[in-house]
Amino acid sequence: MASSASLTDAVRTLLTDTPASALPLTYQQVATALELKPPRTIARVTQALEALMHEDAASGRPFIAALVVSRRGAVPGQGFFELARTLERFPLDPSLQQDAYRNEFAQALANR
C-alpha cells in the first residue's frame, strides 16, 4: 500500500467484500486485514476512512466508514462523528448522534 489513494480504495474494497455477518470491523481488524505495518497503522486506517467519508458525502452515498468501529464501545471513534457533522450528515446535538450512527450503519450495510 504505497499511496493513500490505494489504501483508501483497499479499505472500501475490504468493507464491500466482507460478509455482512462479519461487520462491523474494528480499526485494528482493518489494519490487520490489509497487512499494514507499523508505524501509524491505525492513523492510516483513520485517514483512509475520512477520505471515504468525503467521497461518500460528495456522491450522496451512506458512509461506508460507519462499518468500522473502535473496540471500545462498538462505535466509530470521535473523529467519525466530528467529520459526519462537518459534512452535514449528522445532527449537531450529541444526544441524537447515536441514532444517526445506527441509521448510517444500516444504510451503509444495505448499500455497499
Phi and psi restraints in degrees (range 20) as a CNS / XPLOR table:
assign (resid 1 and name C) (resid 2 and name N)
       (resid 2 and name CA) (resid 2 and name C) 1.0 -78.6 20.0 2
assign (resid 2 and name N) (resid 2 and name CA)
       (resid 2 and name C) (resid 3 and name N) 1.0 -50.6 20.0 2
assign (resid 2 and name C) (resid 3 and name N)
       (resid 3 and name CA) (resid 3 and name C) 1.0 -102.3 20.0 2
assign (resid 3 and name N) (resid 3 and name CA)
       (resid 3 and name C) (resid 4 and name N) 1.0 157.8 20.0 2
assign (resid 3 and name C) (resid 4 and name N)
       (resid 4 and name CA) (resid 4 and name C) 1.0 -67.1 20.0 2
assign (resid 4 and name N) (resid 4 and name CA)
       (resid 4 and name C) (resid 5 and name N) 1.0 -30.8 20.0 2
assign (resid 4 and name C) (resid 5 and name N)
       (resid 5 and name CA) (resid 5 and name C) 1.0 -65.1 20.0 2
assign (resid 5 and name N) (resid 5 and name CA)
       (resid 5 and name C) (resid 6 and name N) 1.0 -41.7 20.0 2
assign (resid 5 and name C) (resid 6 and name N)
       (resid 6 and name CA) (resid 6 and name C) 1.0 -68.8 20.0 2
assign (resid 6 and name N) (resid 6 and name CA)
       (resid 6 and name C) (resid 7 and name N) 1.0 -33.9 20.0 2
assign (resid 6 and name C) (resid 7 and name N)
       (resid 7 and name CA) (resid 7 and name C) 1.0 -66.3 20.0 2
assign (resid 7 and name N) (resid 7 and name CA)
       (resid 7 and name C) (resid 8 and name N) 1.0 -42.6 20.0 2
assign (resid 7 and name C) (resid 8 and name N)
       (resid 8 and name CA) (resid 8 and name C) 1.0 -59.3 20.0 2
assign (resid 8 and name N) (resid 8 and name CA)
       (resid 8 and name C) (resid 9 and name N) 1.0 -45.7 20.0 2
assign (resid 8 and name C) (resid 9 and name N)
       (resid 9 and name CA) (resid 9 and name C) 1.0 -62.9 20.0 2
assign (resid 9 and name N) (resid 9 and name CA)
       (resid 9 and name C) (resid 10 and name N) 1.0 -40.0 20.0 2
assign (resid 9 and name C) (resid 10 and name N)
       (resid 10 and name CA) (resid 10 and name C) 1.0 -65.2 20.0 2
assign (resid 10 and name N) (resid 10 and name CA)
       (resid 10 and name C) (resid 11 and name N) 1.0 -38.5 20.0 2
assign (resid 10 and name C) (resid 11 and name N)
       (resid 11 and name CA) (resid 11 and name C) 1.0 -65.6 20.0 2
assign (resid 11 and name N) (resid 11 and name CA)
       (resid 11 and name C) (resid 12 and name N) 1.0 -44.6 20.0 2
assign (resid 11 and name C) (resid 12 and name N)
       (resid 12 and name CA) (resid 12 and name C) 1.0 -60.4 20.0 2
assign (resid 12 and name N) (resid 12 and name CA)
       (resid 12 and name C) (resid 13 and name N) 1.0 -44.7 20.0 2
assign (resid 12 and name C) (resid 13 and name N)
       (resid 13 and name CA) (resid 13 and name C) 1.0 -61.9 20.0 2
assign (resid 13 and name N) (resid 13 and name CA)
       (resid 13 and name C) (resid 14 and name N) 1.0 -44.9 20.0 2
assign (resid 13 and name C) (resid 14 and name N)
       (resid 14 and name CA) (resid 14 and name C) 1.0 -57.7 20.0 2
assign (resid 14 and name N) (resid 14 and name CA)
       (resid 14 and name C) (resid 15 and name N) 1.0 -47.2 20.0 2
assign (resid 14 and name C) (resid 15 and name N)
       (resid 15 and name CA) (resid 15 and name C) 1.0 -69.7 20.0 2
assign (resid 15 and name N) (resid 15 and name CA)
       (resid 15 and name C) (resid 16 and name N) 1.0 -30.3 20.0 2
assign (resid 15 and name C) (resid 16 and name N)
       (resid 16 and name CA) (resid 16 and name C) 1.0 -73.5 20.0 2
assign (resid 16 and name N) (resid 16 and name CA)
       (resid 16 and name C) (resid 17 and name N) 1.0 -38.7 20.0 2
assign (resid 16 and name C) (resid 17 and name N)
       (resid 17 and name CA) (resid 17 and name C) 1.0 -88.1 20.0 2
assign (resid 17 and name N) (resid 17 and name CA)
       (resid 17 and name C) (resid 18 and name N) 1.0 -16.9 20.0 2
assign (resid 17 and name C) (resid 18 and name N)
       (resid 18 and name CA) (resid 18 and name C) 1.0 -69.8 20.0 2
assign (resid 18 and name N) (resid 18 and name CA)
       (resid 18 and name C) (resid 19 and name N) 1.0 132.2 20.0 2
assign (resid 18 and name C) (resid 19 and name N)
       (resid 19 and name CA) (resid 19 and name C) 1.0 -57.0 20.0 2
assign (resid 19 and name N) (resid 19 and name CA)
       (resid 19 and name C) (resid 20 and name N) 1.0 142.3 20.0 2
assign (resid 19 and name C) (resid 20 and name N)
       (resid 20 and name CA) (resid 20 and name C) 1.0 -54.8 20.0 2
assign (resid 20 and name N) (resid 20 and name CA)
       (resid 20 and name C) (resid 21 and name N) 1.0 -34.5 20.0 2
assign (resid 20 and name C) (resid 21 and name N)
       (resid 21 and name CA) (resid 21 and name C) 1.0 -66.5 20.0 2
assign (resid 21 and name N) (resid 21 and name CA)
       (resid 21 and name C) (resid 22 and name N) 1.0 -17.8 20.0 2
assign (resid 21 and name C) (resid 22 and name N)
       (resid 22 and name CA) (resid 22 and name C) 1.0 -96.2 20.0 2
assign (resid 22 and name N) (resid 22 and name CA)
       (resid 22 and name C) (resid 23 and name N) 1.0 -0.2 20.0 2
assign (resid 22 and name C) (resid 23 and name N)
       (resid 23 and name CA) (resid 23 and name C) 1.0 -99.5 20.0 2
assign (resid 23 and name N) (resid 23 and name CA)
       (resid 23 and name C) (resid 24 and name N) 1.0 149.6 20.0 2
assign (resid 23 and name C) (resid 24 and name N)
       (resid 24 and name CA) (resid 24 and name C) 1.0 -78.2 20.0 2
assign (resid 24 and name N) (resid 24 and name CA)
       (resid 24 and name C) (resid 25 and name N) 1.0 161.6 20.0 2
assign (resid 24 and name C) (resid 25 and name N)
       (resid 25 and name CA) (resid 25 and name C) 1.0 -100.2 20.0 2
assign (resid 25 and name N) (resid 25 and name CA)
       (resid 25 and name C) (resid 26 and name N) 1.0 153.1 20.0 2
assign (resid 25 and name C) (resid 26 and name N)
       (resid 26 and name CA) (resid 26 and name C) 1.0 -85.5 20.0 2
assign (resid 26 and name N) (resid 26 and name CA)
       (resid 26 and name C) (resid 27 and name N) 1.0 164.1 20.0 2
assign (resid 26 and name C) (resid 27 and name N)
       (resid 27 and name CA) (resid 27 and name C) 1.0 -56.6 20.0 2
assign (resid 27 and name N) (resid 27 and name CA)
       (resid 27 and name C) (resid 28 and name N) 1.0 -41.5 20.0 2
assign (resid 27 and name C) (resid 28 and name N)
       (resid 28 and name CA) (resid 28 and name C) 1.0 -66.0 20.0 2
assign (resid 28 and name N) (resid 28 and name CA)
       (resid 28 and name C) (resid 29 and name N) 1.0 -39.0 20.0 2
assign (resid 28 and name C) (resid 29 and name N)
       (resid 29 and name CA) (resid 29 and name C) 1.0 -62.4 20.0 2
assign (resid 29 and name N) (resid 29 and name CA)
       (resid 29 and name C) (resid 30 and name N) 1.0 -38.4 20.0 2
assign (resid 29 and name C) (resid 30 and name N)
       (resid 30 and name CA) (resid 30 and name C) 1.0 -64.3 20.0 2
assign (resid 30 and name N) (resid 30 and name CA)
       (resid 30 and name C) (resid 31 and name N) 1.0 -47.4 20.0 2
assign (resid 30 and name C) (resid 31 and name N)
       (resid 31 and name CA) (resid 31 and name C) 1.0 -59.9 20.0 2
assign (resid 31 and name N) (resid 31 and name CA)
       (resid 31 and name C) (resid 32 and name N) 1.0 -42.0 20.0 2
assign (resid 31 and name C) (resid 32 and name N)
       (resid 32 and name CA) (resid 32 and name C) 1.0 -67.8 20.0 2
assign (resid 32 and name N) (resid 32 and name CA)
       (resid 32 and name C) (resid 33 and name N) 1.0 -45.1 20.0 2
assign (resid 32 and name C) (resid 33 and name N)
       (resid 33 and name CA) (resid 33 and name C) 1.0 -61.5 20.0 2
assign (resid 33 and name N) (resid 33 and name CA)
       (resid 33 and name C) (resid 34 and name N) 1.0 -33.1 20.0 2
assign (resid 33 and name C) (resid 34 and name N)
       (resid 34 and name CA) (resid 34 and name C) 1.0 -92.6 20.0 2
assign (resid 34 and name N) (resid 34 and name CA)
       (resid 34 and name C) (resid 35 and name N) 1.0 4.8 20.0 2
assign (resid 34 and name C) (resid 35 and name N)
       (resid 35 and name CA) (resid 35 and name C) 1.0 55.7 20.0 2
assign (resid 35 and name N) (resid 35 and name CA)
       (resid 35 and name C) (resid 36 and name N) 1.0 40.5 20.0 2
assign (resid 35 and name C) (resid 36 and name N)
       (resid 36 and name CA) (resid 36 and name C) 1.0 -73.3 20.0 2
assign (resid 36 and name N) (resid 36 and name CA)
       (resid 36 and name C) (resid 37 and name N) 1.0 140.6 20.0 2
assign (resid 36 and name C) (resid 37 and name N)
       (resid 37 and name CA) (resid 37 and name C) 1.0 -108.4 20.0 2
assign (resid 37 and name N) (resid 37 and name CA)
       (resid 37 and name C) (resid 38 and name N) 1.0 144.0 20.0 2
assign (resid 37 and name C) (resid 38 and name N)
       (resid 38 and name CA) (resid 38 and name C) 1.0 -57.7 20.0 2
assign (resid 38 and name N) (resid 38 and name CA)
       (resid 38 and name C) (resid 39 and name N) 1.0 157.4 20.0 2
assign (resid 38 and name C) (resid 39 and name N)
       (resid 39 and name CA) (resid 39 and name C) 1.0 -89.5 20.0 2
assign (resid 39 and name N) (resid 39 and name CA)
       (resid 39 and name C) (resid 40 and name N) 1.0 169.3 20.0 2
assign (resid 39 and name C) (resid 40 and name N)
       (resid 40 and name CA) (resid 40 and name C) 1.0 63.0 20.0 2
assign (resid 40 and name N) (resid 40 and name CA)
       (resid 40 and name C) (resid 41 and name N) 1.0 35.3 20.0 2
assign (resid 40 and name C) (resid 41 and name N)
       (resid 41 and name CA) (resid 41 and name C) 1.0 -62.4 20.0 2
assign (resid 41 and name N) (resid 41 and name CA)
       (resid 41 and name C) (resid 42 and name N) 1.0 -47.5 20.0 2
assign (resid 41 and name C) (resid 42 and name N)
       (resid 42 and name CA) (resid 42 and name C) 1.0 -68.2 20.0 2
assign (resid 42 and name N) (resid 42 and name CA)
       (resid 42 and name C) (resid 43 and name N) 1.0 -37.7 20.0 2
assign (resid 42 and name C) (resid 43 and name N)
       (resid 43 and name CA) (resid 43 and name C) 1.0 -61.8 20.0 2
assign (resid 43 and name N) (resid 43 and name CA)
       (resid 43 and name C) (resid 44 and name N) 1.0 -39.8 20.0 2
assign (resid 43 and name C) (resid 44 and name N)
       (resid 44 and name CA) (resid 44 and name C) 1.0 -68.1 20.0 2
assign (resid 44 and name N) (resid 44 and name CA)
       (resid 44 and name C) (resid 45 and name N) 1.0 -38.7 20.0 2
assign (resid 44 and name C) (resid 45 and name N)
       (resid 45 and name CA) (resid 45 and name C) 1.0 -61.3 20.0 2
assign (resid 45 and name N) (resid 45 and name CA)
       (resid 45 and name C) (resid 46 and name N) 1.0 -45.8 20.0 2
assign (resid 45 and name C) (resid 46 and name N)
       (resid 46 and name CA) (resid 46 and name C) 1.0 -60.3 20.0 2
assign (resid 46 and name N) (resid 46 and name CA)
       (resid 46 and name C) (resid 47 and name N) 1.0 -43.0 20.0 2
assign (resid 46 and name C) (resid 47 and name N)
       (resid 47 and name CA) (resid 47 and name C) 1.0 -62.5 20.0 2
assign (resid 47 and name N) (resid 47 and name CA)
       (resid 47 and name C) (resid 48 and name N) 1.0 -41.1 20.0 2
assign (resid 47 and name C) (resid 48 and name N)
       (resid 48 and name CA) (resid 48 and name C) 1.0 -64.8 20.0 2
assign (resid 48 and name N) (resid 48 and name CA)
       (resid 48 and name C) (resid 49 and name N) 1.0 -41.3 20.0 2
assign (resid 48 and name C) (resid 49 and name N)
       (resid 49 and name CA) (resid 49 and name C) 1.0 -64.4 20.0 2
assign (resid 49 and name N) (resid 49 and name CA)
       (resid 49 and name C) (resid 50 and name N) 1.0 -39.3 20.0 2
assign (resid 49 and name C) (resid 50 and name N)
       (resid 50 and name CA) (resid 50 and name C) 1.0 -63.9 20.0 2
assign (resid 50 and name N) (resid 50 and name CA)
       (resid 50 and name C) (resid 51 and name N) 1.0 -40.3 20.0 2
assign (resid 50 and name C) (resid 51 and name N)
       (resid 51 and name CA) (resid 51 and name C) 1.0 -62.5 20.0 2
assign (resid 51 and name N) (resid 51 and name CA)
       (resid 51 and name C) (resid 52 and name N) 1.0 -39.9 20.0 2
assign (resid 51 and name C) (resid 52 and name N)
       (resid 52 and name CA) (resid 52 and name C) 1.0 -63.5 20.0 2
assign (resid 52 and name N) (resid 52 and name CA)
       (resid 52 and name C) (resid 53 and name N) 1.0 -38.4 20.0 2
assign (resid 52 and name C) (resid 53 and name N)
       (resid 53 and name CA) (resid 53 and name C) 1.0 -62.9 20.0 2
assign (resid 53 and name N) (resid 53 and name CA)
       (resid 53 and name C) (resid 54 and name N) 1.0 -41.7 20.0 2
assign (resid 53 and name C) (resid 54 and name N)
       (resid 54 and name CA) (resid 54 and name C) 1.0 -62.7 20.0 2
assign (resid 54 and name N) (resid 54 and name CA)
       (resid 54 and name C) (resid 55 and name N) 1.0 -44.9 20.0 2
assign (resid 54 and name C) (resid 55 and name N)
       (resid 55 and name CA) (resid 55 and name C) 1.0 -61.1 20.0 2
assign (resid 55 and name N) (resid 55 and name CA)
       (resid 55 and name C) (resid 56 and name N) 1.0 -46.0 20.0 2
assign (resid 55 and name C) (resid 56 and name N)
       (resid 56 and name CA) (resid 56 and name C) 1.0 -66.8 20.0 2
assign (resid 56 and name N) (resid 56 and name CA)
       (resid 56 and name C) (resid 57 and name N) 1.0 -39.2 20.0 2
assign (resid 56 and name C) (resid 57 and name N)
       (resid 57 and name CA) (resid 57 and name C) 1.0 -63.4 20.0 2
assign (resid 57 and name N) (resid 57 and name CA)
       (resid 57 and name C) (resid 58 and name N) 1.0 -42.9 20.0 2
assign (resid 57 and name C) (resid 58 and name N)
       (resid 58 and name CA) (resid 58 and name C) 1.0 -65.6 20.0 2
assign (resid 58 and name N) (resid 58 and name CA)
       (resid 58 and name C) (resid 59 and name N) 1.0 -29.5 20.0 2
assign (resid 58 and name C) (resid 59 and name N)
       (resid 59 and name CA) (resid 59 and name C) 1.0 -97.1 20.0 2
assign (resid 59 and name N) (resid 59 and name CA)
       (resid 59 and name C) (resid 60 and name N) 1.0 -1.2 20.0 2
assign (resid 59 and name C) (resid 60 and name N)
       (resid 60 and name CA) (resid 60 and name C) 1.0 72.1 20.0 2
assign (resid 60 and name N) (resid 60 and name CA)
       (resid 60 and name C) (resid 61 and name N) 1.0 20.6 20.0 2
assign (resid 60 and name C) (resid 61 and name N)
       (resid 61 and name CA) (resid 61 and name C) 1.0 -93.7 20.0 2
assign (resid 61 and name N) (resid 61 and name CA)
       (resid 61 and name C) (resid 62 and name N) 1.0 157.2 20.0 2
assign (resid 61 and name C) (resid 62 and name N)
       (resid 62 and name CA) (resid 62 and name C) 1.0 -61.7 20.0 2
assign (resid 62 and name N) (resid 62 and name CA)
       (resid 62 and name C) (resid 63 and name N) 1.0 153.1 20.0 2
assign (resid 62 and name C) (resid 63 and name N)
       (resid 63 and name CA) (resid 63 and name C) 1.0 -72.0 20.0 2
assign (resid 63 and name N) (resid 63 and name CA)
       (resid 63 and name C) (resid 64 and name N) 1.0 106.6 20.0 2
assign (resid 63 and name C) (resid 64 and name N)
       (resid 64 and name CA) (resid 64 and name C) 1.0 -63.6 20.0 2
assign (resid 64 and name N) (resid 64 and name CA)
       (resid 64 and name C) (resid 65 and name N) 1.0 -22.8 20.0 2
assign (resid 64 and name C) (resid 65 and name N)
       (resid 65 and name CA) (resid 65 and name C) 1.0 -62.4 20.0 2
assign (resid 65 and name N) (resid 65 and name CA)
       (resid 65 and name C) (resid 66 and name N) 1.0 -18.2 20.0 2
assign (resid 65 and name C) (resid 66 and name N)
       (resid 66 and name CA) (resid 66 and name C) 1.0 -64.5 20.0 2
assign (resid 66 and name N) (resid 66 and name CA)
       (resid 66 and name C) (resid 67 and name N) 1.0 -14.8 20.0 2
assign (resid 66 and name C) (resid 67 and name N)
       (resid 67 and name CA) (resid 67 and name C) 1.0 -85.0 20.0 2
assign (resid 67 and name N) (resid 67 and name CA)
       (resid 67 and name C) (resid 68 and name N) 1.0 3.9 20.0 2
assign (resid 67 and name C) (resid 68 and name N)
       (resid 68 and name CA) (resid 68 and name C) 1.0 -120.2 20.0 2
assign (resid 68 and name N) (resid 68 and name CA)
       (resid 68 and name C) (resid 69 and name N) 1.0 129.6 20.0 2
assign (resid 68 and name C) (resid 69 and name N)
       (resid 69 and name CA) (resid 69 and name C) 1.0 -129.3 20.0 2
assign (resid 69 and name N) (resid 69 and name CA)
       (resid 69 and name C) (resid 70 and name N) 1.0 163.9 20.0 2
assign (resid 69 and name C) (resid 70 and name N)
       (resid 70 and name CA) (resid 70 and name C) 1.0 -78.3 20.0 2
assign (resid 70 and name N) (resid 70 and name CA)
       (resid 70 and name C) (resid 71 and name N) 1.0 147.1 20.0 2
assign (resid 70 and name C) (resid 71 and name N)
       (resid 71 and name CA) (resid 71 and name C) 1.0 -69.1 20.0 2
assign (resid 71 and name N) (resid 71 and name CA)
       (resid 71 and name C) (resid 72 and name N) 1.0 -19.0 20.0 2
assign (resid 71 and name C) (resid 72 and name N)
       (resid 72 and name CA) (resid 72 and name C) 1.0 -95.3 20.0 2
assign (resid 72 and name N) (resid 72 and name CA)
       (resid 72 and name C) (resid 73 and name N) 1.0 110.9 20.0 2
assign (resid 72 and name C) (resid 73 and name N)
       (resid 73 and name CA) (resid 73 and name C) 1.0 96.2 20.0 2
assign (resid 73 and name N) (resid 73 and name CA)
       (resid 73 and name C) (resid 74 and name N) 1.0 -12.4 20.0 2
assign (resid 73 and name C) (resid 74 and name N)
       (resid 74 and name CA) (resid 74 and name C) 1.0 57.0 20.0 2
assign (resid 74 and name N) (resid 74 and name CA)
       (resid 74 and name C) (resid 75 and name N) 1.0 30.0 20.0 2
assign (resid 74 and name C) (resid 75 and name N)
       (resid 75 and name CA) (resid 75 and name C) 1.0 -133.5 20.0 2
assign (resid 75 and name N) (resid 75 and name CA)
       (resid 75 and name C) (resid 76 and name N) 1.0 162.2 20.0 2
assign (resid 75 and name C) (resid 76 and name N)
       (resid 76 and name CA) (resid 76 and name C) 1.0 -60.6 20.0 2
assign (resid 76 and name N) (resid 76 and name CA)
       (resid 76 and name C) (resid 77 and name N) 1.0 163.9 20.0 2
assign (resid 76 and name C) (resid 77 and name N)
       (resid 77 and name CA) (resid 77 and name C) 1.0 -66.6 20.0 2
assign (resid 77 and name N) (resid 77 and name CA)
       (resid 77 and name C) (resid 78 and name N) 1.0 167.3 20.0 2
assign (resid 77 and name C) (resid 78 and name N)
       (resid 78 and name CA) (resid 78 and name C) 1.0 -57.6 20.0 2
assign (resid 78 and name N) (resid 78 and name CA)
       (resid 78 and name C) (resid 79 and name N) 1.0 -32.6 20.0 2
assign (resid 78 and name C) (resid 79 and name N)
       (resid 79 and name CA) (resid 79 and name C) 1.0 -59.9 20.0 2
assign (resid 79 and name N) (resid 79 and name CA)
       (resid 79 and name C) (resid 80 and name N) 1.0 -33.9 20.0 2
assign (resid 79 and name C) (resid 80 and name N)
       (resid 80 and name CA) (resid 80 and name C) 1.0 -60.4 20.0 2
assign (resid 80 and name N) (resid 80 and name CA)
       (resid 80 and name C) (resid 81 and name N) 1.0 -47.9 20.0 2
assign (resid 80 and name C) (resid 81 and name N)
       (resid 81 and name CA) (resid 81 and name C) 1.0 -66.9 20.0 2
assign (resid 81 and name N) (resid 81 and name CA)
       (resid 81 and name C) (resid 82 and name N) 1.0 -39.9 20.0 2
assign (resid 81 and name C) (resid 82 and name N)
       (resid 82 and name CA) (resid 82 and name C) 1.0 -62.6 20.0 2
assign (resid 82 and name N) (resid 82 and name CA)
       (resid 82 and name C) (resid 83 and name N) 1.0 -45.3 20.0 2
assign (resid 82 and name C) (resid 83 and name N)
       (resid 83 and name CA) (resid 83 and name C) 1.0 -69.2 20.0 2
assign (resid 83 and name N) (resid 83 and name CA)
       (resid 83 and name C) (resid 84 and name N) 1.0 -37.0 20.0 2
assign (resid 83 and name C) (resid 84 and name N)
       (resid 84 and name CA) (resid 84 and name C) 1.0 -61.0 20.0 2
assign (resid 84 and name N) (resid 84 and name CA)
       (resid 84 and name C) (resid 85 and name N) 1.0 -37.4 20.0 2
assign (resid 84 and name C) (resid 85 and name N)
       (resid 85 and name CA) (resid 85 and name C) 1.0 -69.4 20.0 2
assign (resid 85 and name N) (resid 85 and name CA)
       (resid 85 and name C) (resid 86 and name N) 1.0 -44.3 20.0 2
assign (resid 85 and name C) (resid 86 and name N)
       (resid 86 and name CA) (resid 86 and name C) 1.0 -59.6 20.0 2
assign (resid 86 and name N) (resid 86 and name CA)
       (resid 86 and name C) (resid 87 and name N) 1.0 -38.8 20.0 2
assign (resid 86 and name C) (resid 87 and name N)
       (resid 87 and name CA) (resid 87 and name C) 1.0 -82.3 20.0 2
assign (resid 87 and name N) (resid 87 and name CA)
       (resid 87 and name C) (resid 88 and name N) 1.0 7.5 20.0 2
assign (resid 87 and name C) (resid 88 and name N)
       (resid 88 and name CA) (resid 88 and name C) 1.0 61.4 20.0 2
assign (resid 88 and name N) (resid 88 and name CA)
       (resid 88 and name C) (resid 89 and name N) 1.0 32.9 20.0 2
assign (resid 88 and name C) (resid 89 and name N)
       (resid 89 and name CA) (resid 89 and name C) 1.0 -99.7 20.0 2
assign (resid 89 and name N) (resid 89 and name CA)
       (resid 89 and name C) (resid 90 and name N) 1.0 -29.8 20.0 2
assign (resid 89 and name C) (resid 90 and name N)
       (resid 90 and name CA) (resid 90 and name C) 1.0 -112.8 20.0 2
assign (resid 90 and name N) (resid 90 and name CA)
       (resid 90 and name C) (resid 91 and name N) 1.0 151.8 20.0 2
assign (resid 90 and name C) (resid 91 and name N)
       (resid 91 and name CA) (resid 91 and name C) 1.0 -67.9 20.0 2
assign (resid 91 and name N) (resid 91 and name CA)
       (resid 91 and name C) (resid 92 and name N) 1.0 154.8 20.0 2
assign (resid 91 and name C) (resid 92 and name N)
       (resid 92 and name CA) (resid 92 and name C) 1.0 -70.9 20.0 2
assign (resid 92 and name N) (resid 92 and name CA)
       (resid 92 and name C) (resid 93 and name N) 1.0 -30.9 20.0 2
assign (resid 92 and name C) (resid 93 and name N)
       (resid 93 and name CA) (resid 93 and name C) 1.0 -69.4 20.0 2
assign (resid 93 and name N) (resid 93 and name CA)
       (resid 93 and name C) (resid 94 and name N) 1.0 114.3 20.0 2
assign (resid 93 and name C) (resid 94 and name N)
       (resid 94 and name CA) (resid 94 and name C) 1.0 -57.8 20.0 2
assign (resid 94 and name N) (resid 94 and name CA)
       (resid 94 and name C) (resid 95 and name N) 1.0 -28.2 20.0 2
assign (resid 94 and name C) (resid 95 and name N)
       (resid 95 and name CA) (resid 95 and name C) 1.0 -69.6 20.0 2
assign (resid 95 and name N) (resid 95 and name CA)
       (resid 95 and name C) (resid 96 and name N) 1.0 -15.8 20.0 2
assign (resid 95 and name C) (resid 96 and name N)
       (resid 96 and name CA) (resid 96 and name C) 1.0 -99.5 20.0 2
assign (resid 96 and name N) (resid 96 and name CA)
       (resid 96 and name C) (resid 97 and name N) 1.0 -4.0 20.0 2
assign (resid 96 and name C) (resid 97 and name N)
       (resid 97 and name CA) (resid 97 and name C) 1.0 -75.8 20.0 2
assign (resid 97 and name N) (resid 97 and name CA)
       (resid 97 and name C) (resid 98 and name N) 1.0 -30.9 20.0 2
assign (resid 97 and name C) (resid 98 and name N)
       (resid 98 and name CA) (resid 98 and name C) 1.0 -65.3 20.0 2
assign (resid 98 and name N) (resid 98 and name CA)
       (resid 98 and name C) (resid 99 and name N) 1.0 -42.0 20.0 2
assign (resid 98 and name C) (resid 99 and name N)
       (resid 99 and name CA) (resid 99 and name C) 1.0 -64.7 20.0 2
assign (resid 99 and name N) (resid 99 and name CA)
       (resid 99 and name C) (resid 100 and name N) 1.0 -40.6 20.0 2
assign (resid 99 and name C) (resid 100 and name N)
       (resid 100 and name CA) (resid 100 and name C) 1.0 -62.3 20.0 2
assign (resid 100 and name N) (resid 100 and name CA)
       (resid 100 and name C) (resid 101 and name N) 1.0 -40.1 20.0 2
assign (resid 100 and name C) (resid 101 and name N)
       (resid 101 and name CA) (resid 101 and name C) 1.0 -64.7 20.0 2
assign (resid 101 and name N) (resid 101 and name CA)
       (resid 101 and name C) (resid 102 and name N) 1.0 -47.3 20.0 2
assign (resid 101 and name C) (resid 102 and name N)
       (resid 102 and name CA) (resid 102 and name C) 1.0 -59.0 20.0 2
assign (resid 102 and name N) (resid 102 and name CA)
       (resid 102 and name C) (resid 103 and name N) 1.0 -39.9 20.0 2
assign (resid 102 and name C) (resid 103 and name N)
       (resid 103 and name CA) (resid 103 and name C) 1.0 -65.2 20.0 2
assign (resid 103 and name N) (resid 103 and name CA)
       (resid 103 and name C) (resid 104 and name N) 1.0 -44.4 20.0 2
assign (resid 103 and name C) (resid 104 and name N)
       (resid 104 and name CA) (resid 104 and name C) 1.0 -64.2 20.0 2
assign (resid 104 and name N) (resid 104 and name CA)
       (resid 104 and name C) (resid 105 and name N) 1.0 -41.3 20.0 2
assign (resid 104 and name C) (resid 105 and name N)
       (resid 105 and name CA) (resid 105 and name C) 1.0 -59.6 20.0 2
assign (resid 105 and name N) (resid 105 and name CA)
       (resid 105 and name C) (resid 106 and name N) 1.0 -47.9 20.0 2
assign (resid 105 and name C) (resid 106 and name N)
       (resid 106 and name CA) (resid 106 and name C) 1.0 -62.4 20.0 2
assign (resid 106 and name N) (resid 106 and name CA)
       (resid 106 and name C) (resid 107 and name N) 1.0 -42.0 20.0 2
assign (resid 106 and name C) (resid 107 and name N)
       (resid 107 and name CA) (resid 107 and name C) 1.0 -66.8 20.0 2
assign (resid 107 and name N) (resid 107 and name CA)
       (resid 107 and name C) (resid 108 and name N) 1.0 -41.2 20.0 2
assign (resid 107 and name C) (resid 108 and name N)
       (resid 108 and name CA) (resid 108 and name C) 1.0 -64.6 20.0 2
assign (resid 108 and name N) (resid 108 and name CA)
       (resid 108 and name C) (resid 109 and name N) 1.0 -40.2 20.0 2
assign (resid 108 and name C) (resid 109 and name N)
       (resid 109 and name CA) (resid 109 and name C) 1.0 -64.2 20.0 2
assign (resid 109 and name N) (resid 109 and name CA)
       (resid 109 and name C) (resid 110 and name N) 1.0 -41.2 20.0 2
assign (resid 109 and name C) (resid 110 and name N)
       (resid 110 and name CA) (resid 110 and name C) 1.0 -75.0 20.0 2
assign (resid 110 and name N) (resid 110 and name CA)
       (resid 110 and name C) (resid 111 and name N) 1.0 -24.6 20.0 2
assign (resid 110 and name C) (resid 111 and name N)
       (resid 111 and name CA) (resid 111 and name C) 1.0 -112.3 20.0 2
assign (resid 111 and name N) (resid 111 and name CA)
       (resid 111 and name C) (resid 112 and name N) 1.0 16.3 20.0 2
